């Protein structure tokens, strides 16, 4: 990957199907671009651009394929307006109606026996077909990836050219009307345009999750400044807010960016991030999140994370990136889509030869004409789009539904893997339990005072990011700490420090106090110069819906396992309380990793954790699942992030969304394959007219998209 590469996203207009996207992808890859992803549904082309390749040459290359790269200004100006493809459909519709139903709507001889009148009426439709389908078809052939437009244009052009030839040979004779199929040309073009209009509208519904997240993000802010010594409040767009800006946020306003309160207090609705229904009370020095809403109160805040660096912007980016990731099951559809158009062209040619040379068509007035019409029907009834859309539309809806429910899934492949998971492994502290520990008791040994133990605990635990350490530091807030020369944390064991008098202090599990009786296990042991001076017992609450979630997994045959660094007594007590099947206690990060390796060999395994010590296991598991308040290392190692930290029911919801998304993909692929396997032979046998074939083709992918959209509101069980 180039060192100076920049991530570029272009908006491309004119893609009708996934093979269009594949053609643009291949074109960009031929130019030496890396990380290329072209999304037919959103119309975006994303890639890494290095200094050696000029952006303008890339844009020209895409435009030369028959598409149009547009800028944000163009999109903004045309927002809410009728799309180009819709305009083209409305333009062709009256001509098609006249050609198809003219003999019923107009005087008998006006259309039926007037070849030139039919030609004149058909030409505007055919020209529209050249603009819409012909340019794209030619561009896809140049790219080496023939798309659906090749089939549509070949079919409509065949009917048009056949009609022209018929006119040339039979003009002025009663036989001429038997060779005129201008209405077939017009109906194929108009009906495919109609299908594309419905498809475009339907596909937009599969991407509403991102639109809704962006709608939360977009807001204006009141920025405070000084002018001639007087305070001045100006209204600015959220994307123009600089770091360090002072912002006024009043009751009912959205918080525009991430930052810190330095004046005032407020009740803030953070449900979009945390899932907490009740507003959170915030005051001076508290952090606030962009997109959340001030329910009550007024604050002034300092902007810290702006633009693409806000939490909400990162979530939007994560959801977009996730929708680009292809599950394994999509590879089958992609492979077939890539060869589909050439295969169908071959079948259409074969249909003509078999019908004309080998079948008895003597019952038809013109066997040549019937053979051509059957070939055209094969061309226009075939639909590679349905196969190409089967997976990405379902993935977009599934990931979008998950995001709206506080679940960030980092890709379609993760959805597929999590749907098939056999084992779910849980960390204990901060994952199943709240991580908000209380000191239950401090037991003193060897003449030490409680105040001295608290000082040691506070001074050492402040160096750790472990949830227990954070809670103890919070509980001992106000204690005067001690200074140490060195402090070292050993994951899974404890913390060791040396003071200026060369005394060695240790805090950790009973593993550091081997001489202490094991039948009296405590949570924390405190040692001074290898002599036990205190033990500490703590307690931790179980999170919401933990038992119910574990019960649901057990009910469907998923094996639930607890792997924790905590002592056996605490782990077994929790496992019994929440019905976890198997317990591994007192595990170091290396031991957790080894256990995950064993479990993944036995079956697909998900790991749920939140600490630095969980990161290796999260990365090794088939699916790593982290909480949003986890360490950054754990979040980076995970494929699924649960934003609602205190309610574990979202984990089961994520599993159900994954299962139903995979089921929807399978249903879509079945329909796409079944449709083509059945429709092509029917058309080849002459049982479908080209016009009806175009209509069914146009709506086959709408059915697939509709099934994906159903996932948005489908009851999960």
PLY file of the C-alpha trace (Angstrom):
ply
format ascii 1.0
element vertex 717
property float x
property float y
property float z
element edge 716
property int vertex1
property int vertex2
end_header
0.00 0.00 0.00
1.33 3.44 -0.94
2.55 5.55 1.97
1.00 8.79 0.67
-2.29 7.21 -0.40
-5.52 9.10 0.27
-8.91 7.48 0.68
-11.20 8.89 -2.05
-14.97 8.45 -2.46
-16.67 9.41 -5.73
-20.40 9.57 -6.34
-21.24 7.76 -9.60
-24.55 8.17 -11.41
-25.94 5.64 -13.90
-25.20 2.24 -12.33
-28.12 -0.10 -12.95
-26.86 -3.31 -11.36
-24.00 -4.99 -9.52
-22.29 -5.95 -12.78
-22.04 -2.20 -13.51
-20.23 -1.85 -10.19
-17.99 -4.80 -11.06
-17.07 -3.17 -14.40
-16.07 0.10 -12.68
-14.13 -1.91 -10.07
-12.09 -3.69 -12.74
-11.45 -0.40 -14.55
-10.10 1.21 -11.38
-7.99 -1.82 -10.49
-6.43 -1.79 -13.98
-5.26 1.76 -13.23
-3.32 0.39 -10.24
-5.68 1.61 -7.51
-5.91 -0.30 -4.23
-8.76 -1.01 -1.80
-11.32 -0.46 -4.55
-14.97 -0.86 -3.59
-17.87 0.21 -5.80
-21.35 0.09 -4.27
-24.24 -0.05 -6.74
-26.79 0.63 -3.98
-25.25 3.87 -2.68
-23.63 4.89 -5.98
-20.24 5.31 -4.29
-16.81 4.32 -5.60
-14.13 4.20 -2.89
-10.41 3.64 -3.41
-6.93 4.61 -2.24
-5.33 7.24 -4.46
-1.56 7.76 -4.52
0.40 10.69 -5.91
1.31 8.88 -9.13
-2.27 8.63 -10.40
-4.26 11.74 -11.27
-7.84 11.89 -9.99
-9.08 13.54 -13.19
-7.90 10.59 -15.30
-9.82 8.25 -13.00
-13.00 10.34 -13.30
-12.59 10.44 -17.09
-12.17 6.65 -17.17
-15.44 6.13 -15.26
-17.27 8.62 -17.48
-15.92 6.87 -20.60
-17.57 3.65 -19.41
-20.96 5.33 -19.78
-21.43 6.55 -16.19
-21.22 10.02 -14.70
-19.14 11.12 -11.71
-21.03 13.86 -9.88
-19.99 16.12 -6.99
-21.70 16.91 -3.68
-22.99 20.22 -5.07
-24.75 18.37 -7.90
-26.27 15.92 -5.40
-27.46 18.74 -3.15
-28.99 20.66 -6.07
-30.80 17.55 -7.33
-31.89 16.30 -3.92
-35.63 15.61 -3.99
-35.82 16.04 -7.77
-36.95 13.33 -10.15
-34.06 11.03 -10.99
-32.70 10.94 -14.57
-33.82 7.33 -15.10
-37.34 8.25 -13.98
-37.44 11.19 -16.41
-36.41 8.84 -19.21
-39.17 6.39 -18.31
-41.81 9.16 -18.32
-40.47 10.39 -21.68
-40.72 6.94 -23.34
-44.06 5.96 -21.79
-46.46 7.87 -24.14
-44.65 6.62 -27.29
-44.77 3.04 -25.99
-48.48 3.28 -25.14
-49.24 4.56 -28.64
-47.24 1.74 -30.28
-48.59 -0.99 -28.01
-52.22 0.09 -27.75
-52.45 2.50 -30.70
-54.71 0.22 -32.74
-57.22 0.31 -29.84
-56.88 3.99 -28.96
-56.47 5.52 -32.44
-58.07 5.01 -35.88
-57.30 1.51 -37.21
-55.02 2.53 -40.08
-53.15 5.25 -38.20
-50.61 2.81 -36.68
-51.23 -0.77 -37.82
-50.54 -0.34 -41.55
-48.24 2.68 -41.36
-44.67 1.39 -40.93
-43.11 4.84 -41.12
-45.48 6.16 -38.46
-44.43 3.28 -36.15
-40.77 3.95 -36.93
-41.08 7.69 -36.19
-42.86 6.98 -32.88
-40.32 4.30 -31.91
-37.16 6.31 -32.72
-37.31 8.60 -29.60
-37.69 5.51 -27.39
-34.86 3.69 -29.16
-32.57 6.73 -28.86
-33.39 6.85 -25.13
-32.50 3.15 -24.99
-29.14 3.88 -26.64
-28.43 6.63 -24.10
-29.55 4.58 -21.09
-28.52 1.05 -22.02
-26.34 1.28 -25.13
-23.62 3.50 -23.65
-23.49 1.43 -20.48
-23.43 -1.83 -22.47
-20.54 -0.62 -24.65
-18.65 0.62 -21.59
-19.08 -2.71 -19.82
-17.82 -4.59 -22.89
-14.74 -2.34 -22.96
-14.19 -3.07 -19.26
-14.43 -6.80 -19.95
-17.44 -7.28 -17.63
-20.64 -7.36 -19.73
-23.56 -6.12 -17.65
-27.33 -6.51 -17.82
-27.59 -3.56 -20.21
-25.86 -5.68 -22.88
-28.83 -8.09 -22.77
-31.45 -5.32 -22.72
-29.86 -3.35 -25.55
-29.15 -6.43 -27.68
-32.78 -7.55 -27.30
-34.36 -4.18 -28.04
-31.91 -3.43 -30.89
-32.59 -6.85 -32.46
-36.32 -6.16 -32.58
-35.69 -2.66 -33.99
-33.24 -3.82 -36.69
-35.50 -6.77 -37.63
-38.37 -4.31 -38.09
-36.24 -2.03 -40.29
-35.21 -5.00 -42.46
-38.86 -6.11 -42.69
-39.86 -2.62 -43.80
-37.14 -2.61 -46.46
-38.28 -5.87 -48.02
-42.07 -5.72 -47.56
-43.00 -2.01 -47.53
-46.14 -1.44 -49.60
-47.34 -5.07 -49.27
-49.99 -6.54 -46.91
-47.23 -8.71 -45.36
-45.31 -5.77 -43.92
-47.17 -5.65 -40.58
-46.02 -9.23 -39.86
-42.42 -7.95 -39.70
-42.96 -4.84 -37.59
-41.91 -5.19 -33.95
-41.33 -1.56 -33.07
-43.76 -1.99 -30.15
-41.49 -4.78 -28.83
-38.48 -2.44 -28.96
-40.38 0.31 -27.15
-42.00 -1.94 -24.55
-38.71 -3.67 -23.66
-36.98 -0.31 -23.13
-39.87 1.29 -21.21
-40.57 -1.73 -18.99
-36.91 -2.17 -18.08
-36.73 1.54 -17.28
-39.84 1.12 -15.09
-38.19 -1.82 -13.32
-35.04 0.26 -12.78
-37.11 3.07 -11.29
-38.74 0.69 -8.80
-35.38 -0.95 -8.13
-33.71 2.40 -7.47
-36.45 3.43 -5.06
-36.33 0.06 -3.32
-32.55 0.02 -2.98
-32.68 3.44 -1.29
-34.84 1.87 1.41
-32.08 -0.63 2.17
-29.66 2.22 2.98
-31.92 4.21 5.30
-29.85 3.28 8.38
-26.92 5.41 7.20
-29.29 8.21 6.14
-30.88 8.22 9.59
-27.49 8.29 11.32
-26.39 11.16 9.08
-29.66 12.97 9.90
-28.77 12.71 13.61
-25.33 14.13 12.84
-26.40 17.08 10.71
-27.11 20.11 12.87
-26.20 23.74 13.34
-24.33 25.15 16.31
-24.22 28.44 18.20
-20.55 29.41 18.35
-19.44 32.04 20.83
-16.80 34.57 19.89
-15.68 38.10 20.70
-16.08 41.18 18.55
-14.76 44.50 19.80
-14.72 43.13 23.33
-18.34 42.01 23.19
-19.61 38.45 23.13
-21.00 37.46 19.74
-22.99 34.28 18.98
-22.96 33.10 15.37
-24.71 30.10 13.85
-22.41 27.67 11.99
-22.75 24.26 10.32
-21.49 21.40 12.50
-18.88 20.48 9.85
-17.33 23.97 10.07
-16.76 23.88 13.86
-13.04 24.10 14.71
-11.37 22.25 17.59
-11.45 24.41 20.72
-14.52 26.40 19.68
-16.85 27.49 22.50
-20.44 26.46 21.82
-23.74 27.36 23.44
-26.24 24.48 23.66
-29.72 25.19 24.99
-32.61 23.00 26.10
-33.97 21.04 23.11
-30.79 21.49 21.03
-28.62 18.72 19.64
-25.04 18.71 20.85
-23.17 19.39 17.58
-19.78 17.73 18.28
-17.95 15.81 21.01
-16.56 17.97 23.76
-16.43 18.97 27.42
-18.80 21.12 29.46
-17.12 24.13 31.07
-20.23 26.05 32.13
-23.76 25.06 33.18
-25.46 21.72 33.68
-28.07 19.72 31.78
-30.02 16.48 31.44
-28.86 14.86 28.21
-30.57 12.09 26.22
-27.73 9.75 25.17
-30.01 6.84 24.20
-28.79 6.79 20.60
-25.35 5.74 21.86
-25.86 4.06 25.22
-29.41 2.75 24.96
-30.17 4.30 28.35
-33.76 5.56 28.31
-33.34 8.03 31.16
-31.46 11.30 30.53
-27.98 11.55 32.03
-27.16 14.46 34.34
-24.05 16.34 33.16
-22.16 19.27 34.66
-18.79 21.05 34.44
-15.89 18.84 33.20
-18.23 16.08 31.96
-17.83 14.84 28.40
-20.70 15.15 25.91
-21.30 13.34 22.61
-22.26 14.95 19.30
-25.80 14.09 18.16
-27.19 13.62 21.69
-29.96 15.96 22.84
-30.16 18.41 25.75
-33.51 17.58 27.34
-33.29 20.16 30.10
-30.79 22.86 30.99
-28.24 25.03 29.19
-24.53 24.45 28.79
-21.45 25.92 27.22
-18.99 23.38 25.88
-15.54 23.25 24.34
-15.32 21.33 21.03
-12.78 18.49 21.18
-13.58 15.99 18.42
-15.02 17.57 15.27
-15.86 16.52 11.71
-14.85 12.92 10.98
-13.37 12.51 14.47
-16.67 12.59 16.40
-18.00 9.34 17.82
-21.11 9.52 15.61
-19.01 10.15 12.46
-16.87 7.14 13.34
-19.99 5.01 13.80
-21.30 6.14 10.39
-17.92 5.32 8.84
-17.91 1.92 10.52
-21.40 1.10 9.24
-20.46 2.19 5.68
-17.28 0.13 5.78
-19.17 -2.86 7.17
-21.62 -2.79 4.27
-18.68 -3.12 1.85
-17.51 -6.38 3.41
-18.71 -9.44 1.50
-19.75 -12.65 3.26
-18.52 -15.97 1.86
-21.97 -16.83 0.51
-21.82 -13.82 -1.85
-18.86 -15.27 -3.73
-21.16 -17.78 -5.45
-23.45 -15.01 -6.70
-20.48 -12.87 -7.79
-18.90 -15.72 -9.77
-22.16 -16.50 -11.58
-22.93 -12.79 -12.21
-19.48 -12.34 -13.80
-20.13 -15.01 -16.46
-23.91 -14.66 -16.65
-24.22 -12.20 -19.55
-21.90 -14.10 -21.95
-23.69 -17.36 -21.07
-27.13 -15.82 -21.74
-25.92 -14.36 -25.06
-24.77 -17.86 -25.97
-28.14 -19.34 -24.94
-29.96 -16.70 -27.03
-27.90 -17.60 -30.13
-28.45 -21.30 -29.44
-32.19 -20.66 -29.02
-32.33 -19.08 -32.48
-30.48 -21.92 -34.20
-32.36 -24.70 -32.40
-35.74 -23.10 -33.10
-34.99 -22.19 -36.72
-33.08 -25.26 -37.88
-34.23 -28.11 -35.65
-37.77 -27.45 -34.44
-40.92 -27.70 -36.50
-42.31 -24.15 -36.62
-44.48 -24.69 -39.69
-47.57 -23.71 -37.66
-46.18 -20.15 -37.53
-46.52 -17.72 -40.43
-42.82 -16.87 -40.28
-40.43 -19.36 -38.57
-37.52 -16.88 -38.84
-39.50 -14.22 -37.06
-40.59 -16.63 -34.30
-37.01 -17.82 -33.78
-35.77 -14.23 -33.46
-38.57 -13.32 -31.03
-37.74 -16.32 -28.84
-34.07 -15.32 -28.77
-35.01 -11.77 -27.84
-37.29 -13.09 -25.08
-34.34 -15.09 -23.66
-32.21 -11.93 -23.66
-34.70 -9.67 -21.92
-36.06 -12.15 -19.38
-32.62 -13.00 -17.98
-31.66 -11.14 -14.83
-28.14 -11.10 -13.39
-29.15 -8.21 -11.14
-31.22 -10.43 -8.86
-28.16 -12.57 -8.13
-25.94 -9.55 -7.65
-28.42 -7.84 -5.33
-29.29 -10.92 -3.28
-26.48 -10.53 -0.75
-25.55 -6.80 -0.55
-29.13 -5.58 -0.05
-29.71 -8.06 2.78
-26.34 -7.17 4.36
-27.12 -3.44 4.17
-30.50 -3.89 5.85
-29.11 -6.30 8.46
-26.17 -4.07 9.41
-28.45 -1.02 9.33
-31.01 -2.64 11.63
-28.21 -3.68 13.99
-26.78 -0.12 14.02
-30.19 1.36 14.91
-30.32 -1.06 17.85
-26.90 -0.10 19.20
-24.95 -2.93 17.56
-22.03 -2.12 15.26
-21.09 -5.03 13.01
-17.85 -4.64 11.07
-18.89 -6.51 7.92
-21.14 -8.90 6.05
-18.74 -11.78 6.70
-19.15 -11.16 10.44
-22.94 -11.44 10.08
-22.51 -14.78 8.35
-20.02 -16.12 10.92
-22.03 -14.98 13.95
-25.17 -16.61 12.53
-23.35 -19.97 12.52
-21.64 -19.69 15.93
-21.57 -22.81 18.15
-19.78 -21.46 21.26
-20.05 -18.09 22.99
-17.27 -17.30 25.44
-17.70 -14.53 28.02
-15.21 -12.57 30.03
-16.57 -11.81 33.50
-15.66 -8.41 34.84
-17.12 -5.52 32.86
-18.78 -7.91 30.42
-21.30 -9.95 32.42
-20.95 -7.73 35.47
-21.19 -3.96 35.64
-17.54 -3.45 36.56
-18.66 -0.97 39.22
-17.07 -2.63 42.22
-17.55 -1.77 45.85
-15.06 -2.63 48.57
-16.91 -5.03 50.82
-14.22 -5.47 53.44
-10.51 -4.90 54.09
-8.85 -7.55 56.27
-5.61 -6.36 57.93
-2.53 -8.46 58.72
0.85 -7.93 60.39
0.04 -4.69 62.15
-0.69 -2.49 59.12
-3.35 0.24 59.30
-6.39 0.46 57.02
-5.36 3.96 55.93
-1.98 2.66 54.79
-3.63 -0.19 52.79
-5.97 2.29 51.11
-3.02 4.50 50.16
-1.21 1.53 48.62
-4.33 0.35 46.78
-5.07 3.80 45.38
-1.47 4.52 44.37
-1.06 1.22 42.49
-4.51 0.72 40.97
-4.40 4.19 39.40
-1.81 2.76 36.97
-4.19 0.06 35.66
-7.04 0.26 33.11
-8.74 -2.87 34.47
-12.40 -2.28 35.52
-11.68 -3.44 39.10
-8.80 -0.99 39.32
-10.92 1.89 37.99
-13.68 1.15 40.51
-11.28 0.97 43.43
-9.66 4.25 42.41
-13.13 5.84 42.20
-14.12 4.39 45.60
-10.90 5.70 47.22
-11.11 9.15 45.64
-9.66 11.73 48.06
-6.96 9.42 49.42
-3.48 10.95 49.30
-1.38 8.72 47.06
2.18 7.54 47.47
5.08 8.06 45.10
6.90 5.05 43.64
10.16 4.77 41.72
8.81 2.01 39.46
5.36 0.56 38.74
4.83 -2.52 36.58
1.56 -4.27 35.71
1.58 -7.93 34.74
-1.69 -8.84 33.02
-3.63 -11.59 34.78
-1.40 -11.42 37.88
-1.20 -7.96 39.42
0.87 -4.80 39.94
4.33 -4.51 41.47
5.94 -1.23 42.63
9.07 -0.06 44.43
9.14 3.03 46.65
12.08 5.35 47.37
13.03 3.27 50.44
13.28 0.22 48.14
10.22 -1.48 49.66
8.47 -3.78 47.18
4.65 -3.65 47.10
2.40 -6.07 45.24
-1.35 -6.24 44.70
-3.12 -8.99 42.80
-4.94 -12.31 43.00
-4.11 -15.08 45.50
-1.46 -16.29 43.02
0.89 -13.70 44.51
0.26 -14.99 48.07
0.94 -18.70 47.71
1.63 -19.21 51.42
-1.87 -17.97 52.36
-4.47 -20.76 52.93
-6.39 -21.40 49.69
-9.58 -22.23 51.52
-9.82 -18.53 52.37
-9.74 -17.07 48.88
-10.12 -13.30 48.66
-10.39 -10.97 45.67
-7.27 -8.84 46.20
-4.09 -9.52 48.12
-1.70 -6.78 49.24
1.95 -7.66 49.94
4.86 -5.63 51.28
8.28 -7.17 50.75
6.57 -10.55 50.06
4.68 -10.42 53.38
0.89 -10.39 53.30
-0.38 -7.16 54.89
-4.05 -7.16 53.75
-6.78 -8.90 51.77
-9.68 -7.11 50.14
-13.11 -8.48 49.30
-15.14 -6.71 46.64
-18.56 -7.18 45.11
-19.88 -6.53 41.61
-23.44 -6.40 40.22
-24.60 -8.47 37.25
-25.68 -6.45 34.19
-29.25 -6.24 32.93
-30.71 -9.29 31.14
-27.59 -11.44 31.51
-29.43 -14.55 32.72
-32.21 -14.14 30.13
-29.64 -13.77 27.34
-27.62 -16.81 28.47
-30.86 -18.85 28.74
-31.77 -17.92 25.15
-28.38 -19.10 23.87
-28.61 -22.32 25.86
-32.11 -22.93 24.52
-30.95 -22.84 20.87
-28.00 -25.15 21.55
-25.20 -22.59 21.66
-22.61 -23.56 24.27
-22.02 -20.77 26.83
-18.59 -20.56 28.49
-17.04 -18.24 31.10
-13.30 -17.54 30.85
-12.00 -15.14 33.48
-8.89 -14.14 35.36
-10.99 -13.96 38.53
-10.81 -16.65 41.21
-12.72 -19.91 41.02
-15.18 -19.06 43.81
-16.39 -15.84 42.14
-16.54 -17.38 38.66
-18.50 -20.45 39.69
-20.87 -18.36 41.78
-21.65 -16.12 38.79
-21.93 -19.05 36.37
-24.48 -20.73 38.63
-26.45 -17.51 38.99
-26.76 -16.92 35.21
-26.76 -20.57 33.97
-23.45 -20.58 32.07
-22.52 -24.12 30.99
-18.76 -24.20 31.56
-16.24 -22.21 33.63
-12.51 -21.56 33.23
-11.28 -19.37 36.11
-7.93 -17.77 36.96
-6.92 -17.58 33.30
-4.07 -15.39 32.08
-4.34 -13.69 28.65
-2.14 -16.46 27.18
-4.38 -19.16 28.67
-7.50 -17.40 27.35
-5.94 -17.32 23.89
-5.04 -21.03 24.05
-8.59 -21.96 25.09
-10.09 -19.90 22.27
-7.77 -21.66 19.78
-9.02 -25.05 21.02
-12.69 -23.99 20.90
-12.44 -22.52 17.38
-11.07 -25.86 16.13
-14.11 -27.60 17.62
-16.61 -25.13 16.14
-17.31 -21.48 15.28
-16.65 -19.48 18.46
-17.58 -15.96 19.54
-15.70 -14.20 22.35
-17.23 -11.33 24.35
-14.77 -9.16 26.28
-13.83 -5.61 27.20
-10.27 -5.37 28.53
-6.75 -5.15 27.12
-6.20 -8.69 28.41
-9.11 -9.86 26.23
-7.74 -8.39 22.99
-5.67 -11.44 21.88
-8.63 -13.79 22.47
-11.03 -11.40 20.71
-8.74 -11.31 17.68
-8.33 -15.10 17.64
-12.04 -15.96 18.00
-14.17 -16.56 14.92
-16.14 -13.48 15.98
-14.80 -11.01 18.55
-17.43 -8.97 20.41
-16.58 -5.91 22.48
-18.44 -3.26 24.44
-18.24 0.42 23.49
-16.86 1.37 26.91
-14.10 -1.22 26.51
-10.45 -0.36 25.98
-9.56 0.87 22.47
-7.40 -2.22 22.00
-10.38 -4.51 22.66
-12.64 -2.48 20.33
-10.07 -2.64 17.52
-9.69 -6.41 17.97
-13.46 -7.05 17.82
-15.77 -7.51 14.82
-18.96 -6.57 16.73
-19.28 -3.66 19.17
-22.26 -3.41 21.54
-23.02 0.25 22.25
-25.53 -0.47 25.03
-22.93 -1.39 27.64
-25.20 -2.23 30.55
-27.75 -4.44 28.78
-26.53 -7.75 27.39
-29.80 -8.49 25.56
-28.35 -6.68 22.52
-25.93 -9.62 22.14
-28.80 -12.04 21.53
-30.42 -9.43 19.26
-27.18 -9.26 17.24
-27.22 -13.04 16.88
-30.86 -13.03 15.72
-30.19 -10.24 13.19
-27.22 -12.24 11.88
-29.28 -15.42 11.53
-32.18 -13.70 9.79
-29.82 -11.79 7.47
-28.18 -15.06 6.42
-31.63 -16.62 5.94
-32.69 -13.64 3.79
-29.54 -13.98 1.65
-30.29 -17.68 1.08
-33.91 -16.88 0.16
-32.77 -14.16 -2.24
-30.20 -16.39 -3.93
-32.74 -19.21 -4.23
-35.23 -16.87 -5.90
-32.58 -15.42 -8.24
-31.35 -18.86 -9.35
-34.84 -20.36 -9.52
-36.17 -17.43 -11.56
-33.42 -17.69 -14.19
-33.41 -21.51 -14.32
-37.16 -21.54 -14.98
-37.59 -18.30 -16.98
-34.88 -18.84 -19.62
-36.17 -22.25 -20.85
-39.78 -20.92 -20.90
-38.67 -17.98 -23.07
-36.60 -20.27 -25.32
-39.69 -22.42 -25.94
-41.67 -19.40 -27.13
-44.08 -19.35 -24.17
-43.29 -15.73 -23.29
-43.30 -12.63 -25.45
-40.30 -10.25 -25.23
-42.51 -7.56 -23.67
-43.74 -9.86 -20.89
-40.18 -11.11 -20.47
-38.96 -7.53 -19.96
-41.68 -6.92 -17.38
-40.88 -10.05 -15.35
-37.14 -9.37 -15.57
-37.66 -5.82 -14.36
-39.53 -6.98 -11.28
-37.46 -10.05 -10.39
-34.80 -7.93 -8.68
-37.50 -5.79 -7.06
-38.77 -8.99 -5.40
-35.27 -9.74 -4.11
-34.88 -6.18 -2.76
-38.37 -6.34 -1.25
-37.45 -9.49 0.64
-34.35 -7.70 1.97
-36.38 -4.65 3.02
-38.71 -6.99 4.92
-35.77 -7.66 7.25
-36.07 -4.08 8.57
-39.32 -4.81 10.40
-39.38 -8.61 10.48
-40.08 -10.14 13.89
-36.92 -11.89 15.08
-37.20 -15.13 17.02
0 1
1 2
2 3
3 4
4 5
5 6
6 7
7 8
8 9
9 10
10 11
11 12
12 13
13 14
14 15
15 16
16 17
17 18
18 19
19 20
20 21
21 22
22 23
23 24
24 25
25 26
26 27
27 28
28 29
29 30
30 31
31 32
32 33
33 34
34 35
35 36
36 37
37 38
38 39
39 40
40 41
41 42
42 43
43 44
44 45
45 46
46 47
47 48
48 49
49 50
50 51
51 52
52 53
53 54
54 55
55 56
56 57
57 58
58 59
59 60
60 61
61 62
62 63
63 64
64 65
65 66
66 67
67 68
68 69
69 70
70 71
71 72
72 73
73 74
74 75
75 76
76 77
77 78
78 79
79 80
80 81
81 82
82 83
83 84
84 85
85 86
86 87
87 88
88 89
89 90
90 91
91 92
92 93
93 94
94 95
95 96
96 97
97 98
98 99
99 100
100 101
101 102
102 103
103 104
104 105
105 106
106 107
107 108
108 109
109 110
110 111
111 112
112 113
113 114
114 115
115 116
116 117
117 118
118 119
119 120
120 121
121 122
122 123
123 124
124 125
125 126
126 127
127 128
128 129
129 130
130 131
131 132
132 133
133 134
134 135
135 136
136 137
137 138
138 139
139 140
140 141
141 142
142 143
143 144
144 145
145 146
146 147
147 148
148 149
149 150
150 151
151 152
152 153
153 154
154 155
155 156
156 157
157 158
158 159
159 160
160 161
161 162
162 163
163 164
164 165
165 166
166 167
167 168
168 169
169 170
170 171
171 172
172 173
173 174
174 175
175 176
176 177
177 178
178 179
179 180
180 181
181 182
182 183
183 184
184 185
185 186
186 187
187 188
188 189
189 190
190 191
191 192
192 193
193 194
194 195
195 196
196 197
197 198
198 199
199 200
200 201
201 202
202 203
203 204
204 205
205 206
206 207
207 208
208 209
209 210
210 211
211 212
212 213
213 214
214 215
215 216
216 217
217 218
218 219
219 220
220 221
221 222
222 223
223 224
224 225
225 226
226 227
227 228
228 229
229 230
230 231
231 232
232 233
233 234
234 235
235 236
236 237
237 238
238 239
239 240
240 241
241 242
242 243
243 244
244 245
245 246
246 247
247 248
248 249
249 250
250 251
251 252
252 253
253 254
254 255
255 256
256 257
257 258
258 259
259 260
260 261
261 262
262 263
263 264
264 265
265 266
266 267
267 268
268 269
269 270
270 271
271 272
272 273
273 274
274 275
275 276
276 277
277 278
278 279
279 280
280 281
281 282
282 283
283 284
284 285
285 286
286 287
287 288
288 289
289 290
290 291
291 292
292 293
293 294
294 295
295 296
296 297
297 298
298 299
299 300
300 301
301 302
302 303
303 304
304 305
305 306
306 307
307 308
308 309
309 310
310 311
311 312
312 313
313 314
314 315
315 316
316 317
317 318
318 319
319 320
320 321
321 322
322 323
323 324
324 325
325 326
326 327
327 328
328 329
329 330
330 331
331 332
332 333
333 334
334 335
335 336
336 337
337 338
338 339
339 340
340 341
341 342
342 343
343 344
344 345
345 346
346 347
347 348
348 349
349 350
350 351
351 352
352 353
353 354
354 355
355 356
356 357
357 358
358 359
359 360
360 361
361 362
362 363
363 364
364 365
365 366
366 367
367 368
368 369
369 370
370 371
371 372
372 373
373 374
374 375
375 376
376 377
377 378
378 379
379 380
380 381
381 382
382 383
383 384
384 385
385 386
386 387
387 388
388 389
389 390
390 391
391 392
392 393
393 394
394 395
395 396
396 397
397 398
398 399
399 400
400 401
401 402
402 403
403 404
404 405
405 406
406 407
407 408
408 409
409 410
410 411
411 412
412 413
413 414
414 415
415 416
416 417
417 418
418 419
419 420
420 421
421 422
422 423
423 424
424 425
425 426
426 427
427 428
428 429
429 430
430 431
431 432
432 433
433 434
434 435
435 436
436 437
437 438
438 439
439 440
440 441
441 442
442 443
443 444
444 445
445 446
446 447
447 448
448 449
449 450
450 451
451 452
452 453
453 454
454 455
455 456
456 457
457 458
458 459
459 460
460 461
461 462
462 463
463 464
464 465
465 466
466 467
467 468
468 469
469 470
470 471
471 472
472 473
473 474
474 475
475 476
476 477
477 478
478 479
479 480
480 481
481 482
482 483
483 484
484 485
485 486
486 487
487 488
488 489
489 490
490 491
491 492
492 493
493 494
494 495
495 496
496 497
497 498
498 499
499 500
500 501
501 502
502 503
503 504
504 505
505 506
506 507
507 508
508 509
509 510
510 511
511 512
512 513
513 514
514 515
515 516
516 517
517 518
518 519
519 520
520 521
521 522
522 523
523 524
524 525
525 526
526 527
527 528
528 529
529 530
530 531
531 532
532 533
533 534
534 535
535 536
536 537
537 538
538 539
539 540
540 541
541 542
542 543
543 544
544 545
545 546
546 547
547 548
548 549
549 550
550 551
551 552
552 553
553 554
554 555
555 556
556 557
557 558
558 559
559 560
560 561
561 562
562 563
563 564
564 565
565 566
566 567
567 568
568 569
569 570
570 571
571 572
572 573
573 574
574 575
575 576
576 577
577 578
578 579
579 580
580 581
581 582
582 583
583 584
584 585
585 586
586 587
587 588
588 589
589 590
590 591
591 592
592 593
593 594
594 595
595 596
596 597
597 598
598 599
599 600
600 601
601 602
602 603
603 604
604 605
605 606
606 607
607 608
608 609
609 610
610 611
611 612
612 613
613 614
614 615
615 616
616 617
617 618
618 619
619 620
620 621
621 622
622 623
623 624
624 625
625 626
626 627
627 628
628 629
629 630
630 631
631 632
632 633
633 634
634 635
635 636
636 637
637 638
638 639
639 640
640 641
641 642
642 643
643 644
644 645
645 646
646 647
647 648
648 649
649 650
650 651
651 652
652 653
653 654
654 655
655 656
656 657
657 658
658 659
659 660
660 661
661 662
662 663
663 664
664 665
665 666
666 667
667 668
668 669
669 670
670 671
671 672
672 673
673 674
674 675
675 676
676 677
677 678
678 679
679 680
680 681
681 682
682 683
683 684
684 685
685 686
686 687
687 688
688 689
689 690
690 691
691 692
692 693
693 694
694 695
695 696
696 697
697 698
698 699
699 700
700 701
701 702
702 703
703 704
704 705
705 706
706 707
707 708
708 709
709 710
710 711
711 712
712 713
713 714
714 715
715 716
